[in-house]
Every structure is written in C-alpha cells, then in structure tokens.
Amino acid sequence: RVGGMSHEFVARVAANSNDHHHAQTKPELGQNKFHNLPWKDVTTEEMFRFFGILLKMSLSPVDGGGHPACFRPKNKENTGFGSKKKTLIILNSIGFAQKIMPLSRFKQTRAAFHPEHKRVHNSGDKCCQLRAATNQLNAASCSSFDPGPNLSFDEGGVACRSRVCPARQHNKDKPDKCRVDFFVLADAKTHAVLHLDACQGCLLYTSDAADE
C-alpha cells in the first residue's frame, strides 16, 4: 500500500479512466489522438506515478509557470529588461517531473482521470467519484493512528471552479469563493487526519418539519 491506496484500487482507477476515455472522449474527437499525441491506455504503474506527481506538486509548489514548470526540461532563463539586459540562468530550476512522465502524457492522464464508472452516478451520492478514495484513506488512517485526547472537528475547503462538480459550493465570504467543503476530524497535536467526508450541501428544514 502507498498512502492507503492499494494496488487494486489504483488499478481500478486506471481501468475506469481508460473506459471513460474510450466511451466519452474518443467518440467526440473522432480520432485516436489526445493532446496531439496518440492515445495509449494508462497503466497501473503510470497511475501510481501520476498520483506521486500530484502529491509532490501539492507539497512543494513551484512559483511561476504553474504545473508545466514541474516538467521544465532545463534550468529557467531570465533575460531581464533594458538595453543592457543579461541572460541569467536560475540554477536547480529543472522540473522534477520531467524525468518521471512527459508533460503531454500528464495532460492526457489528467484529462481522462475518472476514479469511478459512470453507473455509480445513479446512487444519488454527489461525491460518488471520491467515495472509494475517501473510504480507503479513512480506513488507512484508523489503522495507522492512535487518536489521542486532542481531537478537533472542523470544516475545510479545496478551491474548485469546475462547473460540472456537483459538490461545488459558493461562499462570497471565503478567500476561495468556489470550493468543495470537507468535514475533517484531525488530531490537533500531530495534525493527522483521522476521518474526512465531503459536504454535499445544506438541508433546509421548515418550521413544520422541525416541529415533527
């Protein structure tokens, strides 16, 4: 297991992503090219590398250039401004991911990424695409950590601007106005997350329902 994700779980994510591409993306394109490259089904090993790159990006973000900067093949050059501009080479600015996976393949995998099969949408769970992953991580956390007395339950959010996300919420008073909220049970001393679940919206109760 790697971070609570078993080999079987990652293999299922890769298979569902491939099925989604062949069923949804490929018919729309009408060809076997995706991001200007021939499409090859994502293997389980590639999906492990994809998850590793995403984790590294979240823990060590690169300033300037966004995620393509993580795939930079050579050191960044700054030519400066003015008549006496000089070309300066920024050492150690080569992207860490360029040796793991090409940027074009990363974009292909990210665009086809689909954790669950389309049929799970009929369950009525707005977060059905995340349900298997959160169950895996919650089970791994319970088996790895011994919760102490310093437990804290709070709400946290992840910025999300996708209009197709059914769990996305809007709050004008938050720094990230469009986001997906999570309810998190964590250890306030070690910062270990013991349990999390996605918020699927608020329930409104009328006075008659409250009296009942």
Secondary structure, 3 states (H helix, E strand, C coil): CECCECHHHHHHHHHHHHHHHHHHHHHHHCCCEECCEECCCCCHHHHHHHHHHHHHHHHCCCCCCCHHHHHCCCCEEECCCCCCCCCEEECCCCCHHHHCCCHHHHHHHHHHCCCCCHHHHHHCCCCHHHHHHHHHHHHHHHHHCCCCCCEEEEEEEEECCCCCCCCCEECCCCCCCEEEEEEEEEECCCCCEEEEEECCCCCCCCHHHHHC
